[in-house]
Amino acid sequence: MDFLDLDCPTEILFGAHAFEQLGKTISDWGCHRAMIVSDPGIVALGYPEKAIELLKAQGIEAFLYTGVHENPSSDDVIRGVEAAKQWQPDLLIGLGGGSSMDCAKGMNFVYTNGGAIQDYWGIGKAKKPMLPMVAIPTTAGTGSETQSFALISDAETHVKMACGDQKATCRLAILDPILTVTQPNRLTALTGIDAIAHAVETMVTTKRNEKSLDFSQRAWQLLAKNFPLVLENPEDIEARGGMQMGACLAGIAIENSMLGATHALANPLTAHYGIVHGQAIATMLPHVIRFNALTMENDYSTLAKLISADNNSLDPANSEHLASFISDLVEQAGLAGDLRTLGVELDRLVALAEDAAKQWTKQFNPRTVETEDLLLLYQQAF
């Protein structure tokens, strides 16, 4: 169990049983009323109840809000803020997957600064201080624990809003791989592929820099090595830890870089068809790699060489090797590799492409993508 200095504003407590240090770690923050933001599935596992006990032992009262849904919406935030106004917390804790952490961050914006979450769509729009936050991920996927953005869907338009502000950065993240063992195998697969996409996309976006490239590659090495191990043996705590740290490092890479066309293509699939985010990512990522390879061959080859080094592979370390490796992981994870299997209709691809063209991350893709390019990618994935 270690406090890690990863050159980011969030303090990282990492290791098996790190969760048990929650109360002691924040005991000197001067907080007295905590609000834990989670979902019913996590509640059923008993983690929020354990958190309440750990906080109580340090004299910190805690209230549990469980109104979080997958892809949290502005309605989830509204209900959470209403609960917060009654409880009046001085600390927020996001306990669960990326949805719980994002919802907690979204609530923090509105509870401390007023208005509606839509007012914070963009960067740096919070004018007042925000409550200190703790993130306790139970998945290895989004890396939300080290990001200053809350991803919240507008309940009416279903548009996914990225609300970012340095004040929304978590003060502490507790990474305990034991908490991830209770995930269903499918959730392990879905979140793992999402983390892998974060490492790959941040490696090539137009916003990348020396710092983000370092984190992208470190994340990639951990994720590419440990994802197959976790799929093979879900009880492997060391591999679980590798996945959790890889997802965290990819989150830092996002914070210093950005995401690209894969996420722009995935969001409409979720909005229009209810396809789970990780599945949408899994289907689209290999096609985006091949599309971007025209201008990013060297960068993709760098990732491919890291795989070859780990696996003593004799395959050519190039973008096609990378795309094929990810396709193999998708298959190994039991996820769908094409849109037809997911129930997407061919005559809806144009509308999906038009929606993808409106997505925020599209502009950071290393190769310019217009509606016709996005349509072509959907067609290739079909």
KEFI-111768 format. One record per atom (N, C-alpha, C): y, z, x; residue in one letter. Coordinates in steps of 0.001 Angstrom, whole numbers, plus 500000, padded with zeros to 6 digits. Example, Ala and Ser with C-alpha at 12.3 -4.5 7.8 and 13.67 -1.06 7.14 Angstrom:
REM KEFI-111768
494310507800513190A
495500507800512300A
496700507800513200A
497750507080512850S
498940507140513670S
500030507870512900S
REM end
This chain:
REM KEFI-111768
498813500000500857M
500000500000500000M
501235500000500891M
502070498953500771D
503199498793501681D
504463498404500938D
505602498905501455F
506882498340501072F
507118497154501988F
507352495999501423L
507502494789502219L
508946494315502211L
509427493955503390D
510749493361503521D
510568491857503578D
510831491197502471L
510624489754502386L
511946488987502351L
512991489606502844D
514294488949502884D
514728488504501491D
514571489419500538C
515061489169499182C
515599490489498637C
516456490449497622P
517086491683497124P
516109492662496485P
514952492184496082T
513966493032495399T
513080493738496409T
512950495039496254E
512026495791497099E
510613495569496566E
509669495276497457I
508304494948497052I
507356496056497477I
506667496647496499L
505604497617496764L
504290496917496461L
503454496718497486F
502264495878497351F
501009496617497794F
499956496478497022G
498654496992497410G
497868497547496239G
496562497679496433A
495706498268495405A
496181499688495093A
496304499989493815H
496749501296493295H
498250501530493480H
499006500495493855A
500462500652493997A
501105501064492673A
500533500643491570F
501048500976490237F
501208502479490062F
500293503238490660E
500291504685490493E
501499505353491155E
502231504595491961Q
503417505128492644Q
504701504878491853Q
504581504320490650L
505761503959489858L
506754505108489734L
506311506240489222G
507225507357488972G
507877507872490237G
507066508107491268K
507587508651492522K
508577507692493183K
508309506405493090T
509133505428493784T
510549505368493226T
510700505597491925I
512035505495491316I
512634506864490992I
511983507919491451S
512411509269491069S
513814509619491548S
514287508939492593D
515627509253493116D
516694508256492654D
516362507451491641W
517336506475491133W
518353507104490185W
518093508313489725G
519001508941488775G
518832508453487349G
517678507825487052C
517410507316485698C
516641508369484891C
516919508411483588H
516294509423482727H
515601508824481504H
515989507600481118R
515423506984479902R
515028505541480215R
513726505318480272A
513212503983480606A
512730503267479352A
512909501965479328M
512362501134478252M
511387500145478878M
510134500236478453I
509082499372478971I
508928498180478032I
509024496987478568V
508915495756477793V
507563495119478111V
506719494963477081S
505368494461477299S
504892493729476050S
503613493364476037D
503067492675474863D
501796493376474392D
501358493109473167P
500203493835472609P
498940493725473454P
498726492580474106G
497533492418474932G
497519493382476099G
498676493589476716I
498781494516477840I
498664495957477348I
499220496211476164V
499103497547475573V
497632497910475377V
496832496934474918A
495411497174474675A
494667497550475953A
495188497113477111L
494566497443478391L
494959498838478885L
495966499439478243G
496350500802478572G
497392500948479665G
497915499846480182Y
498864499941481295Y
500205500568480893Y
500786500195479762P
502049500851479377P
501890502353479177P
500776502756478574E
500519504191478370E
500463504915479712E
499809504284480703K
499739504856482040K
501132504945482660K
501949503897482461A
503315503898482999A
504133505036482402A
503969505255481103I
504702506340480430I
504322507687481044I
503026507884481344E
502560509129481959E
503160509303483356E
503174508219484138L
503700508283485504L
505186508601485508L
505913508052484539L
507351508320484431L
507602509757483952L
506811510168482972K
506968511517482414K
506767512587483485K
505845512313484416A
505568513258485493A
506783513478486396A
507709512509486359Q
508937512615487155Q
510146512967486289Q
509883513376485048G
510964513779484157G
511729512628483537G
511099511448483500I
511751510268482918I
511089509953481573I
511864510000480498E
511345509628479182E
511184508110479107E
510217507651478337A
509993506209478243A
509707505792476809A
510217504625476450F
510013504020475129F
509393502649475348F
508463502267474497L
507734501004474659L
508175499969473627L
508579498786474103Y
508884497652473221Y
507827496584473443Y
507145496182472368T
506022495249472504T
506233493941471741T
507494493612471443G
507763492408470658G
507882491142471484G
507098491047472556V
507164489884473445V
506076488888473072V
506455487631472950H
505498486553472712H
505424485648473932H
504367484859473995E
504278483860475062E
505480482924474952E
506069482566476093N
507327481821476101N
508354482557475243N
508855483689475714P
509733484539474888P
510936483766474375P
511304484075473148S
512391483358472480S
513622484241472344S
514691483632471906S
515922484373471653S
515698485437470586S
514766485191469651D
514448486208468640D
513810487439469272D
512915487236470265D
512310488360470972D
513388489204471641D
514368488515472229V
515458489211472922V
516296490007471920V
516626489379470783I
517434490056469756I
516758491346469299I
515466491256468977R
514736492441468514R
514666493509469614R
514508493056470853G
514454493990471969G
515780494708472174G
516866493975472032V
518191494591472194V
518461495587471076V
518024495253469860E
518185496191468738E
517444497495469024E
516231497376469587A
515462498574469941A
516154499342471062A
516720498602472026A
517405499247473158A
518643500017472696A
519333499483471706K
520526500176471205K
520165501518470590K
518964501601470019Q
518513502876469455Q
518064503834470554Q
517384503322471554W
516823504156472611W
517845504478473702W
518763503550473950Q
519806503684474976Q
519218503976476363Q
518436503053476890P
517817503255478201P
518822503098479343P
518470503697480475D
519248503450481694D
518378502744482742D
517190502290482306L
516252501584483178L
515369500687482316L
515131499457482768L
514218498535482083L
513031498239482986L
511846498180482378I
510628497870483119I
509909496724482417I
509739495618483102G
508959494491482584G
507533494629483072G
506605494882482159L
505206495144482508L
504319494124481807L
503733493211482565G
502887492175481988G
503021490878482763G
502897489761482054G
503066488461482682G
504529488071482751G
504765486800483080G
506135486328483186G
506924486490481908G
506246486420480769S
506942486546479485S
507580487920479332S
506847488971479712S
507393490331479605S
508581490514480546S
508451490007481768M
509530490169482738M
510759489359482334M
510546488130481864D
511665487292481426D
512366487903480215D
511582488415479269C
512175489009478078C
513003490237478457C
512483491057479376A
513225492235479828A
514542491832480472A
514512490779481279K
515746490303481911K
516714489761480861K
516176489015479895G
517023488499478820G
517671489619478027G
516903490655477718M
517444491821477014M
518538492489477836M
518342492541479145N
519309493183480029N
520670492478479953N
520652491141479930F
521898490373479794F
522669490803478549F
521994490755477415V
522676490966476134V
523001492431475904V
522088493327476281Y
522329494755476058Y
523529495254476850Y
523687494775478075T
524761495279478933T
526058494490478802T
525953493207478449N
527133492340478457N
527540491836477079N
526696492102476054G
527046491692474692G
526755490231474412G
527116489791473207G
526927488396472812G
525484488061472512G
525123486803472750A
523765486314472522A
523229485748473828A
521914485639473931I
521316485156475178I
521797483740475499I
522119482956474456Q
522613481589474684Q
523910481584475506Q
524653482688475454D
525913482781476201D
525684482822477708D
524450483099478129Y
524169483277479564Y
523343482130480143Y
523188481077479337W
522483479875479803W
523296479264480936W
522711479221482113G
523434478769483295G
523366479830484373G
524373479877485210I
524359480786486359I
525639481617486405I
525479482931486618G
526599483814486901G
527538484090485742G
527007484174484525K
527874484361483355K
527969485810482877K
527238486714483523A
527330488138483164A
528492488763483929A
529429489345483217K
530633489895483842K
530532491389484136K
529624492076483441K
529496493524483604K
528199493863484351K
528131495050484945P
526892495482485619P
525724495508484633P
524519495348485156M
523317495373484330M
522438496542484745M
521506496919483874L
520629498055484162L
519683497717485317L
519317498723486114P
518291498481487133P
516976498132486455P
516201497235487106M
514948496780486522M
513799496922487500M
512633497233486946V
511377497235487692V
510477496176487067V
509849495358487902A
508886494359487423A
507492494756487892A
506553494774486955I
505159495085487294I
504286493961486729I
504075492895487508P
503287491765487002P
501801492088486910P
501192491678485820T
499750491830485641T
499044490488485796T
499807489459486152T
499256488139486439T
499764487696487809T
499168486647488331A
499651486037489571A
500076484627489213A
501333484492488779G
501754483189488282G
503219482888488452G
504059483475487610T
505442483012487510T
506317483400488696T
506025484525489348G
506915484997490395G
508244485483489849G
508289485771488544S
509529486201487901S
510075487485488514S
509186488269489130E
509598489562489690E
510611489415490833E
510669488246491463T
511607488054492572T
512655486986492252T
512880486726490970Q
513872485729490573Q
514990486367489743Q
516175485798489852S
517329486305489099S
517498485574487772S
516508484771487386F
516584483988486155F
515674484552485071F
516159484525483840A
515342484784482659A
515142483453481953A
513891483053481742L
513597481817481015L
513300482172479565L
514208481801478686I
514116482162477270I
514253480902476420I
513363480734475441S
513436479575474545S
514366479882473372S
515207478936473024D
516041479072471836D
515126478998470616D
515177480011469774A
514248480104468635A
514409478942467660A
515601478346467584E
515833477252466644E
515540475887467249E
516025475644468461T
515877474317469062T
514638474200469947T
514055475340470319H
512902475421471227H
513243474967472644H
514511474750472938V
514925474406474294V
514776475639475173V
514191475452476363K
514015476572477280K
515279476742478105K
515901477907477995M
517163478186478663M
516919479013479924M
517490478585481034A
517420479348482286A
518727480126482429A
518644481435482270C
519822482305482339C
519754483074483653C
520638482724484588G
520556483291485922G
521789484064486340G
521549485155487032D
522650485957487570D
522051486926488584D
522707487082489716Q
522182487994490736Q
522055489416490202Q
522876489765489222K
522801491108488640K
521505491318487866K
520826490223487522A
519566490311486783A
518355490460487699A
518567490433489002T
517466490571489950T
516847491966489852T
515529492023489839C
514846493316489763C
515091494115491036C
515288495414490872R
515486496279492026R
514157496546492741R
513082496607491962L
511756496901492519L
510707496049491822L
509751495538492591A
508567494880492034A
507337495591492578A
506439495959491682I
505188496609492087I
504047495610491898I
503444495211493013L
502354494234492987L
501038494957493256L
500281495189492214D
498988495864492319D
497910494895491844D
497123494333492781P
496136493323492375P
495091493833491404P
494890495155491365I
493908495713490426I
494309495412488985I
495625495353488720L
496094495066487358L
495743493650486921L
495500492752487874T
495219491355487514T
493737491107487236T
492876492049487604V
491435491848487427V
491065491774485949V
491843492439485095T
491523492491483666T
491927491214482926T
492565490273483629Q
492932489013482972Q
491676488247482541Q
491710487592481386P
490638486645481062P
490629485526482110P
489461484947482360N
489345483903483372N
490298482737483105N
490477482390481836R
491362481267481528R
492808481595481906R
493237482832481681L
494597483208482048L
494772483193483565L
493743483622484287T
493770483534485750T
493985482089486184T
493276481174485533A
493395479757485866A
494783479210485548A
495288479532484363L
496582479000483916L
497736479515484776L
497727480808485075T
498818481371485872T
498710480934487325T
497484480810487823G
497294480389489211G
497805478988489474G
497525478072488547I
498011476695488691I
499539476662488631I
500119477484487807D
501585477547487718D
502173477992489055D
501585479018489656A
502064479499490962A
501934478409492015A
500818477690491999I
500611476595492948I
501687475526492775I
502012475203491521A
503065474212491254A
504410474686491788A
504671475978491707H
505929476520492226H
506029476297493730H
504930476533494440A
504935476328495892A
505136474857496230A
504470473977495484V
504548472539495762V
505922471979495402V
506439472350494234E
507720471776493792E
508894472276494626E
508895473568494971T
510015474087495762T
510042473471497160T
508914472979497601M
508817472365498932M
509646471083499036M
509881470422497901V
510480469080497971V
511772468902497178V
512248469902496460T
513423469676495615T
514687469434496440T
515677468910495780T
516944468600496455T
517690469861496889T
517326471022496339K
518002472279496668K
517312473024497816K
516216472509498342R
515446473224499365R
516281473444500618R
515883474438501383N
516574474761502628N
515564475407503570N
516011475779504740E
515086476316505745E
514358477558505236E
515079478437504560K
514468479670504041K
513444479360502951K
513817478507502003S
512896478217500901S
511643477511501403S
511794476620502383L
510641475895502932L
509637476861503559L
510145477876504228D
509275478882504832D
508468479605503749D
509146480014502677F
508451480718501598F
507498479792500845F
507882478536500641S
507001477579499963S
505684477435500717S
505775477295502031Q
504569477085502835Q
503719478345502926Q
504373479497503059R
503611480759503090R
502915480999501756R
503611480701500664A
503007480847499332A
501833479893499173A
502025478649499575W
500993477622499443W
499715478026500178W
499857478525501406Q
498677478902502175Q
497873479996501472Q
498568480986500929L
497885482066500218L
497228481568498931L
497958480754498176L
497471480308496868L
496325479312496998L
496467478340497898A
495436477304498056A
494135477909498572A
494248478940499395K
493054479590499940K
492382480493498908K
493189481266498167N
492620482327497334N
492305481913495902N
492952480859495393F
492693480448494014F
491217480102493785F
490604479279494640P
489172479005494427P
488314480264494527P
488693481200495399L
487918482433495555L
487976483280494291L
489155483361493678V
489312484149492453V
488572483488491293V
488602482161491231L
487864481458490178L
486365481725490310L
485892481782491559E
484471481987491814E
484062483440491571E
484929484377491989N
484625485803491841N
485865486553491378N
486041486708490068P
487237487372489524P
487411488816489977P
486360489430490501E
486438490829490933E
486901490975492379E
487167489872493059D
487551489889494472D
488995490395494607D
489138491683494919I
490464492307494966I
491314491710496084I
490701491411497221E
491466490840498332E
492040489476497948E
491214488652497299A
491700487339496862A
492745487487495760A
492540488456494870R
493540488741493821R
494883489116494455R
494810489929495494G
496028490312496196G
496701489115496850G
495895488221497412G
496443487005498005G
497145486147496982G
496558486044495790M
497181485281494713M
498480485925494256M
498462487252494125Q
499652487946493639Q
500802487837494639Q
500487487985495933M
501529487844496940M
501990486393497046M
501052485448496900G
501427484030496927G
502375483679495798G
502091484192494602A
502968483939493450A
504340484553493677A
504366485739494278C
505628486419494575C
506453485612495577C
505816485137496647L
506514484334497658L
507020483024497049L
506222482435496149A
506668481214495470A
507881481506494591A
507922482714494023G
509093483112493237G
510339483181494107G
510192483702495328I
511329483741496253I
511737482320496636I
510747481445496792A
511049480038497097A
511863479403495971A
511488479683494710I
512249479162493568I
513683479668493616I
513830480947493916E
515157481563493956E
516061480877494981E
515452480356496053N
516220479720497122N
516151478195497095N
515332477652496227S
515214476202496069S
515377475896494584S
514424475235493981M
514453474945492549M
513139474265492194M
512927473997490920L
511747473273490455L
512139471838490088L
511145470997489814G
511437469583489621G
510826468962488383G
510342467723488539A
509898466912487404A
508666467478486713A
507790468151487448T
506583468694486814T
506949469653485690T
507886470538485963H
508302471499484938H
509118470822483840H
509880469804484186A
510625469059483160A
509659468372482203A
508549467877482709L
507541467204481878L
506704468213481087L
506503469402481658A
505643470403481002A
506314471020479786A
507611471290479876N
508288472018478793N
508194471325477432N
508400469993477325P
508257469349476012P
506826469416475465P
505830469414476346L
504450469521475884L
504208470864475215L
504844471895475752T
504750473221475141T
505541473277473841T
506758472731473864A
507634472801472691A
507085472007471509A
506537470807471766H
506111469913470675H
504649470101470275H
503798470513471227Y
502366470593470938Y
501779471993471120Y
502603472917471581G
502094474265471799G
501114474359472949G
501138473367473838I
500244473390475000I
500730474485475960I
499840475363476345V
500201476479477224V
500824475931478507V
501844476631478997H
502625476150480139H
501747475782481337H
500834476675481715G
499995476406482878G
499131475174482707G
498647474943481480Q
497859473743481216Q
498722472485481320Q
499920472533480785A
500827471384480888A
501148471074482350A
501371472122483130I
501640471961484564I
500434471328485253I
499247471835484939A
498024471354485580A
497819469861485348A
498132469402484150T
497932467994483807T
498936467088484520T
500166467546484677M
501240466679485172M
501431466719486684M
501107467820487351L
501450467985488767L
500897466890489681L
499603466519489596P
499117465478490513P
499866464144490358P
500253463816489138H
500968462550488904H
502374462590489497H
503012463744489406V
504355463885489979V
504294463810491501V
503267464397492097I
503109464308493548I
503008462848493972I
502186462077493283R
502028460656493641R
503335459881493432R
504073460234492381F
505360459579492113F
506364459892493220F
506439461155493610N
507411461576494619N
507019461181496039N
505753460852496247A
505261460580497605A
506010459440498278A
506596458549497484L
507345457415498036L
508447457890498972L
509043459054498659T
510139459573499475T
509799460893500164T
508714461550499762M
508425462896500278M
507066462979500977M
506578461877501501E
505249461846502114E
505096462897503214E
506079463020504082N
505967463963505203N
505822465410504720N
506574465766503686D
506542467141503186D
505216467450502502D
504741466510501701Y
503439466699501069Y
502326466725502118Y
502480465912503162S
501484465899504233S
501426467245504936S
502592467902505049T
502618469233505666T
501734470196504887T
501843470178503548L
500994471044502723L
499529470644502848L
499268469336502870A
497891468850502983A
497274469277504316A
498069469266505386K
497562469675506701K
497204471152506706K
497965471950505961L
497649473377505872L
496306473600505182L
495995472782504170I
494680472865503513I
493598472467504499I
493822471353505206S
492821470837506138S
492524471851507231S
493572472538507690A
493390473540508739A
492535474689508232A
492780475115506994D
492024476235506428D
490572475858506137D
490361474610505733N
489027474182505304N
488278473383506363N
488900473220507557N
488313472363508591N
487954470990508032N
488833470500507162S
488574469240506472S
488842468048507386S
488029467014507235L
488234465776507989L
488989464738507166L
489327465101505918D
490046464174505059D
491431463901505639D
492003462738505358P
493368462468505825P
494348463428505148P
495197464061505965A
496142465035505418A
497402464305504977A
497365463821503733N
498520463096503202N
498734463463501740N
499704462814501096S
500049463171499721S
498878462946498760S
498090461898498999E
496948461640498121E
495899462743498268E
495719463207499482H
494818464344499733H
495292465564498947H
496602465805498961L
497175466945498240L
496962466803496739L
497273465618496197A
497123465394494759A
495662465545494329A
494749465012495142S
493324465096494818S
492827466539494895S
493337467282495882F
492965468684496026F
493358469465494777F
494565469223494275I
495032469936493078I
494244469496491853I
493947468214491742S
493117467735490623S
491752468416490636S
491189468599491833D
489892469274491947D
490006470734491505D
491122471390491866L
491332472766491441L
491429472858489919L
492140471900489314V
492281471869487850V
490911471768487197V
490069470899487748E
488718470737487210E
487893472002487419E
487987472579488625Q
487255473809488917Q
487682474945487989Q
488962474941487619A
489505475986486747A
489142475766485279A
488529474625484971G
488149474342483592G
489308473923482717G
490375473392483335L
491548472938482590L
491491471428482383L
492206470956481374A
492205469525481040A
493057468747482036A
492569467574482432G
493294466746483379G
494052465611482750G
493979465468481411D
494691464369480755D
495263464825479415D
496261464092478960L
496973464454477732L
496171464131476480L
495358463092476532R
494561462717475361R
493652463873474942R
493020464509475927T
492134465635475653T
492879466786474994T
494168466901475296L
494987467985474763L
495550467677473375L
495206466512472830G
495634466171471478G
496991465496471387G
497543465088472529V
498830464386472513V
498611462957472022V
499497462491471128E
499373461136470585E
500175460146471420E
499599458983471621L
500214457955472459L
501598457570471954L
501758457490470623D
503042457044470081D
504125458123470137D
503779459316470640R
504775460383470788R
505319460483472220R
504779459681473112L
505157459797474525L
506629459470474759L
507164458511474010V
508582458154474180V
509472459339473831V
509181460002472716A
509977461160472310A
509843462295473317A
508638462477473851L
508433463505474867L
509248463202476120L
509266461927476520A
510027461523477713A
511520461745477511A
511994461454476315E
513424461670476018E
513766463154476106E
512847463995475654D
513048465446475732D
512991465901477195D
512030465384477951A
511891465755479365A
513145465397480155A
513809464301479763A
515025463864480454A
516174464851480274A
516066465722479257K
517123466703478990K
516863468034479705K
515704468167480350Q
515333469433480974Q
516133469671482248Q
516492470928482458W
517373471310483562W
516780470977484929W
515457471207485107T
514858471044486435T
514743469584486853T
514850468674485907K
514735467243486210K
515701466811487308K
516908467379487291Q
517958466936488214Q
517674467310489664Q
516731468236489890F
516446468684491255F
515230467982491860F
514603467084491100N
513454466351491632N
513906465500492812N
513109465415493869P
513564464689495061P
513738463192494847P
512968462630493941R
513117461222493577R
513718461178492181R
514785460439492005T
515477460385490717T
514505459997489607T
514542460750488517V
513684460444487369V
514550460227486128V
514468459043485592E
515127458720484328E
514073458717483223E
514510458497481996T
513586458564480856T
512392457635481042T
512644456432481558E
511547455472481733E
510532455947482787E
511016456668483808D
510102457208484825D
509242458321484230D
509871459165483431L
509150460265482796L
508114459726481810L
508471458664481113L
507522458016480199L
506310457487480981L
506581456866482126L
505506456324482956L
504568457442483411L
505125458581483773L
504313459716484207L
503453460245483062L
504025460317481876Y
503229460723480704Y
502103459718480448Y
502419458425480563Q
501408457390480338Q
500272457496481358Q
500636457766482608Q
499617457921483637Q
498728459136483359Q
499339460178482811A
498583461397482513A
497777461291481222A
498087460307480406F
497436460165479111F
495963459769479274F
REM end
